[in-house]
Amino acid sequence: METVHAAAGSRRCGAGRRIVTHAWLEVGVTGAAVAALVVLVVLPIASLLLGSLTASDGLGLEHFHRALSSSLYLRPLVNSLILGSWTGLVSLLIGLPIAWLVARTDIRAKGFIRFTATMGYLTPPFLTSIAFANLFGPNAGIVNVFVRDMLGLPWLAFDIFSMSGMVLVTTLHAFPFVYLLAVGALQSIDASLEESAQILGAGRLRTALTITLPLAAPAILGGTLIAFVSAIALFGSQAIIGLPARIFTLPTRIYALFQYPPQYGLASALSLILVTITVAALYLQRAYLARRAYVTLGGQGARAHLVPLGHWRWPAHGFVLLLFLVVVAMPFATLLAVSLSKPWGLAFWQHLTLANYRFVLFEYDVTRRAIANGLVLAALAATLAVLIGAIIARIVQRTDIPGRWVLDYVSLVPLGLPGIVMAVAVLQFWLATPFPLYGTLAILLLAYVARYVPLGVRAADVSLRQIDPSLEQSARTLGASWLVTMREIALPLMRPGLFAGWLLVFVPAIQELSASILLFSSGSITLAVAVFNLYESGLSEQACALAIVNMAIIGAAVAVAHWISRGGLADRMQAVPQ
């Protein structure tokens, strides 16, 4: 009998030890995620602020005074505002009409429009800039040479190295933001409201102006704001198009401050000015929307009747085709043509060669290193961002830890930080530590994870909201530990959403240039930086060949992800809401 009691007591002690162990594991994982968020986001931003206030005689506003009083920095500030404003406006003028065509008309090219917008978003803006520089360069641009020398119409020539050129190449990347948000809003509006207005005698134009657009205004304004913020934050396109024209913007001026000797304090001040512009834009948006009520009452509304285009069908198709030519066909065809050319010019087809690909793939030793670095960094950054995001989302939604909502807000901070600002913040922080990370893959990984962790948090948050908490509570009630509950219940149900978040991080990370340009070294060079360096060195044909390799890798990653999500993974997760 004593043996039986002893065995039972031993089992109870063992179970108790396991419970304590798993409890400590949960606490440890939670603490590690919070610590990671502090190291990745909070401390670098604090170092950026401290660096901007560190003057020659202590703390002061010396760097801000210099940044706001010298034309050397005021002019780039104005140029950034001009670029962002025009890009937002033109993106609105392109994105809203095609969103209306997809959501509200019987146009037959809806899949074609979606493909065009998707490619516009996926194509790195610096690659589009390289393509258009080869087309519309003032001296050697093939289109300009043709209209000037062959047609004798010099007034038709377009100088891409101008503010108009910067707006053009930036808009091709930014208009999908307006389209994606606007099309969703237009499709979700209750059509009965519009039908009621038309029954009361309002025409289609008046209904659109008084009912449809006000209801879709938050999404339209949000897309325009994202286009504005994206425009002022991009480095590659502003460097490739702006610098030859001596048009400096805040990102290119910040980059210039890291030439020897580096001016970290002034770079920090300019970075915070760039952040202030982003915050001010967000505040103005919220203040504008707060004065208006854009809501509909009721459940699932009636679907809108598609407007027949009639005789307007052909102009609409022409507009869509023109958009495809400018967004997709021209950049990709140009990059491919230049990459196959020996000398780039009007008669390039007479001198086609694969020598440029042979050079970048077999003779240029940087390529293999850059491809390996890019794939490793993108994969690790996506994995860590999603992992941290899943833990942060779980803390916010499934625990009662005091102040847990602060974590949610902190995790979203990098969403409003341009890549070059994030790089300055990370650089400022890690240079002040005894760890020799500068120029290593580690500091690039830290910058990538910090910049894209908001995407991981949002993806995990959406996935976790679709899971009934009672499933996890039942498992815990039946004796499952925290680790078993996560492994057997939460993570399998969250898997499709987490995979989508992983892909959302991987694609921009593998083509990231804004942060990488300040943090790389010869050993940690990435594919985007390698393309940029080749182009800056005057090797345009070789740069285009490497650009095609870059896009092939991105395309392969997206295709594999699409196959997995539509194939095996989707088949195994049919019961999980997407």
Residue pairs with C-beta under 8 A, 6 or more apart in sequence:
18 481
19 481
22 481
22 482
22 483
23 482
25 482
25 483
26 482
26 483
29 391
30 391
30 395
30 399
30 401
32 391
33 388
33 391
33 392
33 395
34 392
34 395
34 407
36 388
37 388
37 392
37 407
37 410
37 411
37 453
40 388
40 446
40 449
40 450
40 453
41 410
41 411
41 413
41 414
41 450
41 453
42 410
43 429
44 422
44 425
44 426
44 428
44 429
44 450
45 413
45 425
46 429
47 425
47 428
47 429
47 432
48 268
48 271
48 272
48 421
48 424
48 425
48 428
48 429
49 268
49 272
50 428
51 264
51 265
51 268
51 428
52 63
52 64
52 265
52 268
52 269
52 271
52 272
53 59
53 60
53 61
53 63
54 265
55 61
55 62
55 63
55 265
56 62
62 265
63 265
63 266
63 268
63 269
64 269
64 272
64 273
66 73
66 266
66 269
67 73
67 266
67 269
67 270
67 273
68 74
68 273
72 253
73 253
73 270
75 248
76 248
76 249
76 250
76 252
76 253
77 250
77 273
79 163
79 242
79 247
79 248
79 249
80 232
80 249
80 250
80 251
80 274
80 277
81 232
81 277
82 163
83 163
83 166
83 167
83 170
83 231
83 232
83 238
83 249
84 228
84 229
84 231
84 232
84 277
85 228
86 163
86 167
87 167
87 170
87 171
87 174
87 227
87 228
87 230
87 231
88 174
88 224
88 225
88 227
88 228
88 231
89 224
90 167
90 171
90 175
91 171
91 174
91 175
91 177
91 178
91 223
91 224
91 227
92 178
92 220
92 223
92 224
92 227
94 171
94 175
94 178
94 179
94 323
95 117
95 175
95 176
95 177
95 178
95 179
95 182
95 223
95 227
96 178
96 179
96 182
96 220
97 319
98 113
98 117
98 179
98 319
98 320
98 323
99 178
99 179
99 182
99 183
99 186
100 182
100 186
101 107
101 110
101 113
101 316
101 320
102 110
102 113
102 114
102 183
103 182
103 183
103 186
103 187
103 304
104 186
104 304
104 306
104 307
105 306
105 307
105 308
105 309
105 316
106 306
106 307
106 308
106 309
107 113
107 309
107 313
107 316
107 317
107 320
108 317
109 317
109 320
112 320
112 324
113 320
113 323
115 328
116 320
116 323
116 324
116 327
116 328
117 175
117 176
117 179
117 180
118 176
119 327
119 328
120 172
120 173
120 175
120 176
120 327
120 328
121 173
121 176
121 177
121 180
122 507
122 554
122 558
123 172
123 173
123 327
123 328
123 331
123 332
123 551
124 236
124 511
124 513
124 528
124 550
125 169
125 170
125 172
125 173
125 234
125 236
125 237
126 234
126 235
126 236
126 237
126 239
126 240
126 513
126 528
126 531
126 532
127 331
127 335
127 531
127 547
127 550
127 551
128 169
128 172
128 173
128 237
128 331
129 169
129 236
129 237
129 240
129 241
130 240
130 335
130 531
130 535
130 540
130 543
130 544
130 547
131 330
131 331
131 332
131 334
131 335
131 338
131 544
132 160
132 165
132 168
132 169
132 241
132 330
132 331
132 334
133 141
133 160
133 161
133 240
133 241
134 140
134 141
134 142
134 334
134 338
134 344
134 540
134 544
135 141
135 142
135 143
135 160
135 330
135 334
136 143
136 144
136 157
136 158
136 159
136 160
136 165
137 144
137 160
137 161
138 144
138 157
138 159
138 160
138 161
140 344
140 345
141 160
142 344
142 345
142 346
142 348
143 157
143 158
144 157
144 158
144 159
145 345
145 346
146 346
147 153
147 154
147 156
147 157
148 154
148 156
148 157
150 346
158 164
158 165
159 165
159 245
160 168
160 169
160 241
161 241
161 242
161 244
161 245
162 241
162 245
162 247
163 245
163 247
165 241
165 245
166 237
166 238
166 241
166 242
166 247
169 237
169 241
170 230
170 231
170 234
170 237
170 238
171 227
171 231
172 326
172 327
172 331
173 230
173 234
173 237
174 226
174 227
174 230
174 231
175 227
177 223
177 224
177 226
177 227
177 230
178 220
178 223
178 224
178 226
178 227
179 223
180 223
181 219
181 220
181 222
181 223
181 226
182 216
182 219
182 220
182 223
184 219
185 215
185 216
185 218
185 219
185 220
186 212
186 216
186 304
187 304
188 301
189 212
189 215
189 216
189 296
189 301
189 304
190 296
190 298
190 301
190 302
191 301
191 302
191 303
191 304
191 305
192 301
192 302
193 211
193 215
193 296
193 301
194 207
194 211
194 212
194 304
195 302
197 206
197 207
197 210
197 211
198 204
198 207
202 210
202 211
204 307
213 220
214 292
214 294
215 294
215 296
217 289
217 292
217 294
218 289
218 294
221 285
221 288
221 289
222 285
225 281
225 282
225 285
228 281
229 278
229 281
229 416
232 249
232 250
232 251
232 274
232 277
232 278
232 418
233 251
233 274
233 278
233 418
233 419
233 420
233 421
233 514
234 251
234 418
234 514
235 251
235 252
235 255
235 418
235 419
235 420
235 513
235 514
235 517
236 513
236 514
236 528
236 532
238 249
238 251
238 252
239 251
239 252
239 255
239 532
240 532
240 535
241 247
242 248
242 249
242 252
243 252
248 256
250 270
250 273
250 274
251 274
251 418
251 420
251 514
253 270
254 267
254 270
254 271
254 274
254 420
254 421
254 424
255 420
255 517
255 518
257 263
257 266
257 267
257 270
258 267
258 518
264 424
264 427
264 428
264 431
267 424
268 424
268 428
271 418
271 420
271 421
271 424
271 425
272 421
274 418
274 421
275 416
275 417
275 418
275 421
278 416
278 417
278 418
279 416
282 416
309 316
332 551
334 544
335 544
335 547
335 548
335 551
336 544
336 548
337 344
337 348
338 344
338 348
338 540
338 541
338 544
339 356
339 357
339 541
339 544
339 545
339 547
339 548
340 348
340 352
340 353
340 354
340 356
341 348
341 351
341 352
341 353
341 356
341 541
342 351
342 352
342 353
342 355
342 541
343 351
344 540
344 541
356 541
356 542
356 544
356 545
357 545
357 549
359 542
359 545
360 367
360 534
360 542
360 545
360 546
360 549
361 367
361 549
364 542
364 546
366 525
366 530
367 530
367 546
367 549
369 523
369 525
370 525
370 526
370 527
370 529
370 530
371 527
371 549
371 553
373 441
373 444
373 524
373 525
373 526
373 527
374 510
374 526
374 527
374 528
374 553
375 510
375 553
376 441
377 441
377 444
377 445
377 448
377 509
377 510
377 526
378 448
378 505
378 506
378 509
378 510
379 506
380 445
381 445
381 448
381 449
381 452
381 505
381 506
381 509
382 452
382 456
382 502
382 503
382 505
382 506
382 509
383 502
384 445
384 449
385 448
385 449
385 452
385 453
385 455
385 456
385 501
385 505
386 456
386 459
386 460
386 498
386 501
386 502
386 505
387 456
388 449
388 453
388 456
388 457
389 411
389 453
389 455
389 456
389 457
389 458
389 459
389 460
389 461
389 501
390 456
390 460
390 464
390 491
390 494
390 498
392 407
392 408
392 411
392 457
392 460
393 457
393 460
393 461
393 463
393 464
394 460
394 464
394 490
395 401
395 404
395 407
396 404
396 405
396 407
396 408
396 461
397 461
397 464
397 465
398 464
398 469
398 472
408 457
408 461
411 453
411 454
411 457
412 454
412 457
413 454
414 422
414 450
414 451
414 452
414 453
414 454
415 454
417 425
417 451
418 514
419 451
419 512
419 513
419 514
419 515
420 514
420 515
420 517
420 518
422 447
422 450
422 451
422 515
423 447
423 514
423 515
423 516
423 517
423 518
423 519
424 518
426 443
426 446
426 447
426 450
426 515
426 519
427 438
427 443
427 518
427 519
430 437
430 438
430 443
430 446
431 438
437 443
437 446
438 519
438 521
439 519
439 520
439 521
439 523
439 524
440 521
440 523
440 524
441 523
441 524
443 519
443 524
444 515
444 516
444 519
444 520
444 524
444 526
447 515
447 516
447 519
448 509
448 512
448 515
451 512
451 515
452 505
452 508
452 509
455 501
455 504
455 505
456 501
456 502
456 505
458 501
459 497
459 498
459 500
459 501
459 502
459 504
460 494
460 497
460 498
460 501
462 497
463 493
463 494
463 496
463 497
463 498
463 501
464 490
464 494
466 493
466 497
466 576
466 577
467 490
467 493
467 494
471 489
471 493
472 485
472 489
472 490
475 484
475 485
475 488
475 489
476 482
476 485
480 488
480 489
491 498
493 576
495 569
495 573
495 576
496 565
496 569
496 570
496 573
496 576
496 578
497 578
499 561
499 564
499 565
499 569
500 565
503 557
503 558
503 561
506 557
506 561
507 554
507 557
507 558
510 527
510 528
510 550
510 553
510 554
510 557
511 527
511 528
511 550
511 554
512 526
512 528
513 528
513 529
513 532
516 526
516 528
516 529
517 529
517 532
520 526
520 529
525 533
527 546
527 549
527 550
527 553
528 550
530 546
531 543
531 546
531 547
531 550
532 543
534 540
534 542
534 543
534 546
535 543
564 570
